[in-house]
Structure formats: C-alpha cells, structure tokens
Amino acid sequence: MESVVSSGIIKSYFDKLDCSLKADAAVVGGGPSGLLAAALIAERGYSVNVYEKNLAPGGGMWGGAMMFNTILIEESAASIAEESGIVLTPGDEGYYLVDSVQATAALINRACRSGARIFNCVSVEDLTFNNNEEVNGVVINWSPVLQRRMMVDPLMTGAKAVLDATGHPAEICEQLTHKNGVRLSTVSGDVAGERSLNVELGEKNTVEYTGEVYPGLFVSGMSACAVNGGYRMGPVFGGMLLSGSKVAGQMIQRIDKN
Ligand code: 48F
C-alpha cells in the first residue's frame, strides 16, 4: 500500500508539472488579485500556472486587519465577490463586511475549480526573455531552496503572459528592472514603491494602475500600486478583486494575439 500512495502522488504531481511547462498564463503570487485573475483566465479555457512561495495561497487576505479577521469590500466589487462565493454582510457607507478566512478560502476554491494549476511552496526567482524584447516565462525553484540560500539551479516554464501579483514588494518587476535595466511603462519607468495609506486613493490606484508594464508582463493588486507609486489601502479588498478581473481581460487579449 505504501508504494501505491507514493506512486500516486509522484505521478500526479509530475504530470501536472510536465503539463505546466508551456502555459498561456503564469501568475506569480496567490494573493486575492492573482487568484481571481488565474480563475477568470482558466475558466475561459486557457492554461494557467499559479506559483505561490508560501505553503498556503491567500497572501495578505487571511488575517484581516491586525489579525482581526474581518475585511471590507465595497459595492463596486460586490458582484465579483458573490460570484466567487464570498459571503457579504451589509455594513455602513456602502461597504460590506466579510469574514477574511471565508473570503480567502472561496477565492482559493474558485481558482482550484477553474482548472488553474496551483504550485504552492514554489517561488519565482527570475524571468525569461524572448530576444530581450518580451517576457515569455518564469524561472522557478522550491521556496526552501531559496530560503536556505542553497546553490541549486532552477527550472524554467514558458508563458504567453506573466502576472506579477506578488503584492507590496512587486518582486518580478524588481527583478526585471534591476537585472536588465529595462524601462517599464509605469509613471517613473521604474519600480516607484508604494505611498503611505489612503483607503480611497489606494483602492482607485490599484485598479487604474493594473495592466501591462512591459511586453508580456502584467501587474495587479498591490504590485500595481507599488510599481506606480500608488497609495497603500489597508484592509479593503474590493480593489484587489477589480484589479484581478481587469488584468485577466488584458492577459486574455495578449494570449489571443500570441
Ligand atoms: O500580498 P498579496 O495578498 O497580493 P495582492 O493580491 O493583495 C494584497 C492584499 O492581500 C493586502 C492589501 C490589501 O489592502 O494590501 O496586502 O496584491 O499576495 C501576494 C502573494 O505573492 C506571494 C506571497 O507569498 C503572497 O502570497 N509571492 C510573493 N513573491 C513571490 C510570491 C514569488 N517570488 N514567487 C511566488 N510567490
């Protein structure tokens, strides 16, 4: 029996890994914006890989604010939240109150059910280029390898569209600019870094700055704010869902063209 258990796991994982080597989309970071983007792209029939460096996807959504596990979602994102299975309770001033654990679990569930391949404990440590003109894949490694600074070479997987959904650090955009000196189509041409907290402007910035910042490379959620110098917005999550939805549409357009 022991060998049946091990063999089932190994075959299933390696099948998934093998199928992921050439995907339509690669989503780096399993926070709310990345999970929703992955689900929406996969639900349209495209192949999607999600790489999440931690054991559990969900990013900064689980803990609510200061670990009080309630978050807020505004009216403009209510329909996306509900269609994702998030339970909304009306609060004040047009905001809904949401159990952050239920909401995070609902987004993970939607992404898993969409057919997106989720690789947890896997970090994206770099990008690949096509003639230095467009991003066409990601460079992956086990998170513990990177955490322990082991000298182990990575693997590469191809994608027609790559999403930096790594949240506040905008790690993939940082890699692209620092290693290659390229200019992004952001406000400064570089990774500006996010501004201090302003709920209203932060929500607005997250959505308006969502998009393609270099051929083949897109940003969503807090990465979109971070690369463009947008405001941080705190425990309000409607902008993350609207951003994930917006970037999914843009990535599908690029995938269709390629
Ligand atoms: O930060 P995060 O939740 O991303 P988001 O979609 O949402 C932001 C909100 O949660 C919150 C907020 C709302 O007011 O400010 O912070 O922008 O999730 C980012 C995910 O990316 C993973 C990280 O572990 C987290 O789960 N991640 C970061 N870098 C890498 C990565 C990497 N290099 N490779 C793989 N995963």
Residues whose N, C-alpha, C, O or C-beta is under 5 A from the ligand:
A	BS01	48F	V28 G29 G30 G31 P32 S33 G34 Y51 E52 K53 N54 G58 G59 G60 M61 V122 S123 V124 A165 T166 G167 H168 E171 S220 G221 M222 S223 M233 G234 P235 V236 M240
